[in-house]
Amino acid sequence: MSFQAFERDEIEAAHARAGRLYHEFLRVPAMSVGLYRLPAGATDSQKPHEQDELYLVLEGRGAFVVGEERRPVTAGSLLFVPRRAEHRFVDIEEDLSILVVFAPAEG
């Protein structure tokens, strides 16, 4: 695979065209990367994954729950979630825009 570069505005435009909360824009065997957007007041219904995950909150405000642990999140929050852990975003006060990295690629 050759080098690839991405621009945030292009990723966001592709996300909007896709019409889903999560839009994957990169996939290689070792990882996949996408943009996840949750509007204020939304319910995050995701289930545990078979891959480790890294979330980088690009904008917005809410909270994140992993198992029994809860923490506030804002732009700049970086969250690691091991595979199979119960987790979700909650109490979304401002629209969340989140960069998501799965390793290996999401199945």
Rosetta blueprint (number, residue, H / E / L):
1 M L
2 S L
3 F L
4 Q L
5 A L
6 F L
7 E L
8 R H
9 D H
10 E H
11 I H
12 E H
13 A H
14 A H
15 H H
16 A H
17 R H
18 A H
19 G L
20 R L
21 L L
22 Y E
23 H E
24 E E
25 F E
26 L E
27 R E
28 V E
29 P L
30 A L
31 M E
32 S E
33 V E
34 G E
35 L E
36 Y E
37 R E
38 L E
39 P L
40 A L
41 G L
42 A L
43 T L
44 D L
45 S L
46 Q L
47 K L
48 P L
49 H L
50 E L
51 Q L
52 D E
53 E E
54 L E
55 Y E
56 L E
57 V E
58 L E
59 E E
60 G E
61 R E
62 G E
63 A E
64 F E
65 V E
66 V E
67 G L
68 E L
69 E E
70 R E
71 R E
72 P E
73 V E
74 T E
75 A L
76 G L
77 S L
78 L E
79 L E
80 F E
81 V E
82 P L
83 R L
84 R L
85 A L
86 E L
87 H E
88 R E
89 F E
90 V E
91 D E
92 I E
93 E E
94 E E
95 D E
96 L E
97 S E
98 I E
99 L E
100 V E
101 V E
102 F E
103 A E
104 P L
105 A L
106 E L
107 G L
